[in-house]
Amino acid sequence: MKALQLIFRYIKYFLIAKTKHSAQAPFLYEFITIVLNKKSDDQNCKNIEQLRRDLCKSDDTVKITDFGAGSHVNNNKIRKIKDVAKNSAKNSKFGKLLYRITQFYKPKNILELGTSLGISTLYLAKAIKESQVHTLEGCPETAKVAQQNFKKLNAKNTSITLGDFNNTLESKLEEIKTLDLAFIDGNHQEKTTINYFEKCLKYSNNDTIFIFDDVHWSEGMENAWNYIKTHQKTTLTIDLFFVGVVFLKSELSKENFIIKF
Ligand SMILES: C[S@@+](CC[C@H](N)C(=O)[O-])C[C@H]1O[C@@H](n2cnc3c(N)ncnc32)[C@H](O)[C@@H]1O
C-alpha cells in the first residue's frame, strides 16, 4: 500500500515538475544548469561506485540496530550487507548530486544524519578534501563497515559518531559550532525530522544548505517537508522528489520549486 502511494506521489511530481526553462532567478538557474544537470564521472565517483558494486555482492551479515522508521523493504534484524547496500544507500544518481552540490558550494562543516555503509558520506567527503564530514549513525555494526569503507577509499576527512541522534546530534553541533551543509537521511518521521531541522538551524548561517532525504516517503515526511518549506528561515526550496534541497540565503526571495531530476 505504501509503495502504491509512493508511486502515485511520484506521478504527481513528474507531471508538475519544471525544467531549467522555467527558472527565472539567476541563483536557481545556476543550480539547475551547473549543479543539477551536470554529469559527474571522475575517478572519485568511479571508486565509490566500484565499492557499491562490491558491497552489493557481499554475503557477509550485519546485526541491525533499528532506530528509525525502518525500511519499506526489509525489517529483519540480521541482514546481508548486499541487502543493506541495495536498499539503504542513496543511489548513484543522488550520490553524485551530493558530490556536485558539495564541490560547487564548498561547505566546510558537513553533517550527515544516517551513515549506514558510508556511500553517501564518501560522496560528500570526496567532493572536497578541505571539508570535514561529521556523520552520525546508531547501528554499531553498519558503522563499523562504513569505517572500513572510509579506510578503503582513503577518506580522511570523515568522522563517525555512534549513538542515537537524540543523544549525539546536539553535542556534535556544539562541537562543530557552525554548520555549512546538513544531509538528513535517517529516522524518516515527521516529528524527528522537524526536530533535527530546528536543532541544526541554531548552528546555521546564511549559506547553510540542507538536503532532506525521502521528503515524499510518507504522509508524515510530506508534513515535515511542508513545515520546512514554510519555515520563516528558509528562502529557496527545491523539491526533486527523492530529496528536498533548502537554502536559507536571505538575499533570495521565498519560493518553493518542484524541479525535474
Ligand atoms: C537510509 S540509511 C542512510 C543511508 C546513507 N546516508 C547512504 O545513502 O549511504 C539511514 C541510517 O540512519 C540510521 N538511523 C536512523 N535513525 C537513527 C537514530 N535515531 N539514531 C541513529 N541512527 C539512526 C539507521 O541505522 C540507518 O543506518
The ligand as an SDF file (V2000), in Angstrom:
LIG
                    3D

 27 29  0  0  0  0  0  0  0  0999 V2000
   18.8130    5.3930    4.8880 C   0  0  0  0  0  0  0  0  0  0  0  0
   20.1290    4.9270    5.9120 S   0  0  0  0  0  0  0  0  0  0  0  0
   21.4080    6.0600    5.4740 C   0  0  0  0  0  0  0  0  0  0  0  0
   21.9790    5.8190    4.1110 C   0  0  0  0  0  0  0  0  0  0  0  0
   23.2090    6.6100    3.7840 C   0  0  0  0  0  0  0  0  0  0  0  0
   23.0350    8.0300    4.0180 N   0  0  0  0  0  0  0  0  0  0  0  0
   23.5910    6.4170    2.3160 C   0  0  0  0  0  0  0  0  0  0  0  0
   22.9160    6.9840    1.4520 O   0  0  0  0  0  0  0  0  0  0  0  0
   24.5610    5.6990    2.0380 O   0  0  0  0  0  0  0  0  0  0  0  0
   19.6180    5.5710    7.4570 C   0  0  0  0  0  0  0  0  0  0  0  0
   20.5430    5.2280    8.6200 C   0  0  0  0  0  0  0  0  0  0  0  0
   20.1540    6.0270    9.7260 O   0  0  0  0  0  0  0  0  0  0  0  0
   20.3080    5.2920   10.9180 C   0  0  0  0  0  0  0  0  0  0  0  0
   19.3660    5.8470   11.9100 N   0  0  0  0  0  0  0  0  0  0  0  0
   18.0270    6.0110   11.7580 C   0  0  0  0  0  0  0  0  0  0  0  0
   17.5180    6.5730   12.8560 N   0  0  0  0  0  0  0  0  0  0  0  0
   18.5300    6.7900   13.7270 C   0  0  0  0  0  0  0  0  0  0  0  0
   18.6180    7.3640   15.0260 C   0  0  0  0  0  0  0  0  0  0  0  0
   17.5490    7.8380   15.6540 N   0  0  0  0  0  0  0  0  0  0  0  0
   19.8220    7.4490   15.5920 N   0  0  0  0  0  0  0  0  0  0  0  0
   20.9270    6.9720   14.9480 C   0  0  0  0  0  0  0  0  0  0  0  0
   20.9060    6.4160   13.7150 N   0  0  0  0  0  0  0  0  0  0  0  0
   19.7190    6.3290   13.1120 C   0  0  0  0  0  0  0  0  0  0  0  0
   19.9790    3.8640   10.5380 C   0  0  0  0  0  0  0  0  0  0  0  0
   20.6150    2.9560   11.4040 O   0  0  0  0  0  0  0  0  0  0  0  0
   20.4660    3.7850    9.0910 C   0  0  0  0  0  0  0  0  0  0  0  0
   21.7350    3.2090    9.0050 O   0  0  0  0  0  0  0  0  0  0  0  0
  1  2  1  0
  2  3  1  0
  2 10  1  0
  3  4  1  0
  4  5  1  0
  5  6  1  0
  5  7  1  0
  7  8  2  0
  7  9  1  0
 10 11  1  0
 11 12  1  0
 11 26  1  0
 12 13  1  0
 13 14  1  0
 13 24  1  0
 14 15  1  0
 14 23  1  0
 15 16  2  0
 16 17  1  0
 17 18  1  0
 17 23  2  0
 18 19  1  0
 18 20  2  0
 20 21  1  0
 21 22  2  0
 22 23  1  0
 24 25  1  0
 24 26  1  0
 26 27  1  0
M  CHG  2   2   1   9  -1
M  END
$$$$
